[in-house]
């Protein structure tokens, strides 16, 4: 594997680690980066790589939120934490829409909407929505301030918002957080639930891509996967901690403005 290609993979891993959890579209950013640096790999492998690299980001969620995700406490009298089991059932409810719609429309949407123009439009559209919703919620008190207060109905509704992220440029975390904010969930709770929803959603998407591609990798392809996931894991830990610290004191409007500016720049570059 050439050194320059390894540097490209590291860059993609950094982009994935930062943008997977910030509401600015990881897939959109990776596709845009690829437009300019162009990874030297087959289209089939690249399609799979852009999804499977997210496994590193998922592992970061597990590491950062282990205490909130693992329901067993063997050193305590209450071995099973019922509230954590309840949270996982809500996550399952939230995953259903993306799972069903993903199986039906994922290939079609990737084939017809994975373009710089679509990505730009989605970046701008959801950027505007973030600003509008934050202005709307400015003087409102969230009805749900903790994940334990989420109803199954709300979890399922947030899951439908997550399914909107099948269109490149939308942002899975962005769509899910917007859904949570619209439904009266606090920024912190919406962000945490977004992270937890990502675990089964992204695991499922990665498994499907791997099964479609197969497990017969060349040495450079295997190195690409390992390096990409490792970099995404390390960077994701910092990204997750930054976002959780940020949303406790600030709103999401800065991400909205970032999306609008980036989308406009990409349209300008594409036109020129």
Buried (B, 14 or more C-beta within 10 A) or exposed (E): BEEEBBEBBBBBBBBBBBBBBBBBBBBBBBBBBBBEBEBEBEEEBBBBBBBBBBBBBBBBBEEBBEEBBEBEEEEEEEEEBEEBEBBBEBBBBBBBBBBEBBEEEBEEBBEEBBBBBBBBBBBBBBBBBBBEBBEEBEEEEBEBBEBEEBEEEBBBBBBBBBBBBBBBBBBBBBBBBBBBBBBBBBBBBBBBBBBBBBBBBBBBBBEBBBEEBEEEBEEBBEBBBEBBBBBBBBBBBBBBEEBBEBBEEEBBBEBBBBBBEBBBEBBEEBEE
